[in-house]
Amino acid sequence: MKTLSIVIPAYNEAATIHLILNKVAEVELLGGMSKEVIVVDDASKDGTWKVLNEYKSQHPEQNLQLFQHPVNQGKGAALHTGIQKATGEVTVIQDADLEYDPHEFNLLLDPIYRDVADVVYGSRFMGGNPHRILFFWHSIGNKFLTFLSNMFTNLNLTDMETCYKMFRTDVLQGLKLKEKRFGFEPEVTAKMARVPKIRIYEVGISYYGRTFDEGKKIGWKDGIRAIYCILKYNLFA
């Protein structure tokens, strides 16, 4: 394995996108693997695209690829674009905000690097790493969605809704993904679980959650959509 593709969907993250890119740049990967950073701007309205292009011009040493949707399509659609563009042997999803720490890429990468895993989920609900204390009902909602997903996939994940998912790229690109918004997580989990002889692992990660005032975007309607997607992609697709 030579390259890790880091797919970053971005929407209205002009204020902080440079911070996450700096964190990604600081990371030294296992075995000296190189990084391919793919940022997909989902038609942001706050100047994110301008900030990204300025950042790229100021950091020519980074393998940074930028793509922009002409109209807003949703996080899932941005991920689809980034996944299609990935050329590394391994791909990881990284949100553009500061809730997840890129310095923990190696925690997810290790089982794949040692060839014991094809997919690794980073769980916010296991391990001894720091977790910001925020919303009770969000945590209950996440655990319920994971429980419901597990019922159909027969997996024993603790955090299906986590952003941090790392895949062998050929496995991920082999999935026919459709969800354009926040249904990406249950869909990719349902379809990945059906891949023959797939090896799935989970590791504990940190979580530096944001409040809604700080820019958190997911709400209860996304939870309803997630339930729909769990049923749809496990029972009918």
C-alpha positions in Angstrom: 0.0 0.0 0.0 1.4 3.3 -1.1 -1.3 6.0 -0.8 -4.2 6.9 1.5 -7.0 8.9 -0.3 -8.6 11.3 2.2 -12.1 12.4 1.0 -13.4 15.6 2.5 -16.9 16.8 1.7 -17.3 20.5 2.4 -20.3 22.8 2.7 -19.9 26.3 4.1 -16.7 25.6 6.0 -14.7 28.6 4.9 -13.8 29.6 8.5 -12.3 26.2 9.4 -11.4 24.3 6.3 -7.7 25.4 6.4 -7.4 24.1 9.9 -8.5 20.5 9.0 -6.2 20.6 6.0 -3.3 21.7 8.2 -4.1 18.8 10.5 -4.2 16.3 7.6 -0.8 17.6 6.3 0.8 17.1 9.7 0.0 13.4 9.9 2.7 10.9 9.2 1.2 7.6 8.0 2.2 4.0 8.8 4.9 2.7 6.5 5.6 6.1 5.0 2.3 6.0 3.0 1.6 9.2 1.0 -1.6 11.1 1.1 -4.0 12.1 -1.6 -6.4 14.8 -0.3 -9.7 15.1 -2.2 -12.0 18.0 -1.2 -15.4 18.3 -2.8 -17.1 21.7 -2.3 -20.9 21.1 -2.4 -21.8 24.5 -3.8 -20.9 26.4 -0.6 -22.3 30.0 -0.2 -19.7 31.3 2.2 -16.5 31.5 0.0 -15.3 27.9 0.8 -14.2 27.4 -2.8 -12.2 30.6 -2.8 -10.5 29.6 0.5 -9.7 26.2 -0.9 -8.1 27.5 -4.0 -6.0 30.0 -2.1 -4.9 27.3 0.3 -3.9 25.0 -2.6 -1.8 27.8 -4.2 -0.1 28.5 -0.9 0.7 24.7 -0.3 1.9 23.3 -3.7 3.7 20.6 -1.9 0.5 18.9 -0.8 -1.3 16.5 -3.0 -4.6 18.4 -2.9 -7.3 17.9 -5.4 -10.3 20.2 -5.5 -13.8 19.6 -7.0 -16.9 21.7 -6.9 -20.6 20.9 -7.4 -22.4 23.6 -9.4 -25.5 23.1 -7.2 -25.8 21.8 -3.6 -26.6 18.1 -3.7 -25.8 16.9 -0.2 -23.0 15.3 1.8 -23.5 11.9 0.2 -23.3 13.3 -3.3 -20.0 15.0 -2.4 -18.7 11.7 -1.0 -19.7 9.9 -4.2 -17.6 12.4 -6.2 -14.6 12.1 -3.9 -14.8 8.3 -3.8 -14.9 8.1 -7.6 -11.8 10.3 -7.8 -9.8 8.3 -5.3 -6.7 6.6 -6.6 -5.1 5.4 -3.4 -5.2 1.8 -2.2 -7.1 2.9 0.9 -9.8 5.6 1.3 -10.9 7.3 4.5 -13.8 9.8 5.0 -12.9 13.0 6.8 -15.5 15.7 7.7 -14.4 19.3 7.0 -15.2 20.4 10.5 -13.0 19.8 13.6 -15.0 17.0 15.2 -12.6 14.2 14.2 -8.8 14.2 14.5 -6.8 13.2 11.5 -3.9 12.3 13.8 -5.9 9.1 14.5 -5.8 7.9 10.8 -3.2 5.4 11.8 -5.6 3.8 14.4 -7.9 2.9 11.5 -5.2 2.2 9.1 -3.3 -0.3 11.2 -5.6 -3.3 10.8 -5.7 -2.7 7.0 -2.0 -2.2 6.8 -1.5 -5.5 8.6 -3.9 -7.1 6.2 -6.4 -8.3 8.8 -9.2 -5.9 7.7 -10.8 -4.5 4.6 -12.9 -1.9 6.4 -12.4 -0.1 9.7 -14.9 2.0 11.5 -13.8 4.6 14.1 -16.2 4.4 17.1 -17.0 7.4 19.3 -18.5 5.0 21.9 -15.6 2.8 22.7 -12.0 3.2 23.9 -10.4 5.7 26.3 -9.9 8.7 24.0 -11.4 12.1 24.7 -15.0 12.7 23.8 -16.7 16.0 24.2 -19.9 15.9 26.3 -22.8 17.3 24.3 -26.3 16.1 23.4 -27.9 13.2 25.3 -30.7 12.7 22.7 -28.1 12.7 19.8 -26.2 9.9 21.5 -29.4 7.9 22.1 -30.4 8.5 18.5 -27.0 7.3 17.2 -27.1 4.2 19.4 -30.6 3.4 18.2 -29.7 3.8 14.6 -26.7 1.6 15.1 -28.8 -1.0 16.9 -31.4 -1.0 14.1 -28.7 -1.3 11.4 -27.0 -4.2 13.3 -30.3 -6.0 13.4 -30.4 -6.2 9.7 -26.7 -6.5 8.8 -25.9 -8.9 11.6 -22.9 -6.8 12.5 -22.0 -5.8 16.1 -20.9 -2.2 15.4 -21.1 0.3 18.2 -21.1 3.4 16.0 -22.6 3.0 12.5 -23.1 6.8 12.1 -19.4 7.6 12.6 -17.7 9.8 10.0 -14.5 7.9 10.3 -14.8 5.0 8.0 -11.8 3.6 6.2 -12.0 1.1 3.3 -9.8 -0.7 0.8 -10.6 1.5 -2.2 -11.5 -1.3 -4.5 -14.2 -2.5 -2.0 -15.6 1.0 -1.6 -15.6 1.8 -5.3 -17.3 -1.5 -6.0 -20.4 -0.4 -4.0 -23.2 1.2 -6.0 -24.1 4.1 -3.7 -27.2 6.2 -4.2 -27.9 8.4 -1.1 -27.0 12.0 -1.7 -27.5 13.4 1.8 -27.1 12.0 5.3 -28.3 8.5 4.3 -24.8 7.7 3.2 -23.9 6.0 6.5 -26.6 3.4 6.7 -26.5 2.7 3.0 -22.7 2.1 2.8 -22.9 0.0 5.9 -25.8 -2.2 4.5 -24.1 -2.7 1.2 -20.6 -3.2 2.6 -21.9 -5.9 5.0 -23.1 -7.9 2.0 -19.7 -8.1 0.3 -18.5 -11.7 0.4 -15.8 -12.5 3.0 -15.5 -8.8 4.0 -13.4 -8.3 7.1 -14.8 -5.4 9.2 -13.0 -4.0 12.3 -13.8 -1.1 14.7 -11.4 1.0 16.8 -12.0 3.6 19.4 -11.5 7.3 18.4 -11.7 10.7 19.9 -14.7 13.0 19.3 -14.6 16.8 19.5 -18.2 17.5 18.7 -19.7 20.8 17.7 -22.8 22.6 18.9 -25.3 24.0 16.4 -24.0 27.5 17.1 -20.5 26.2 16.1 -21.8 24.8 12.8 -23.3 21.4 13.4 -25.7 20.6 10.6 -27.4 17.3 11.3 -30.8 17.3 12.9 -33.8 15.0 13.7 -35.0 14.9 10.1 -31.7 13.3 9.2 -32.4 10.7 11.8 -35.8 9.9 10.2 -34.1 9.6 6.8 -31.5 7.3 8.3 -34.2 4.9 9.6 -35.8 4.9 6.2 -32.4 4.1 4.6 -31.7 1.3 7.0 -35.0 -0.4 6.1 -34.6 0.4 2.4 -31.1 -0.8 1.8 -31.3 -3.9 4.0 -34.8 -5.1 3.0 -35.4 -3.8 -0.5 -32.1 -3.1 -2.2 
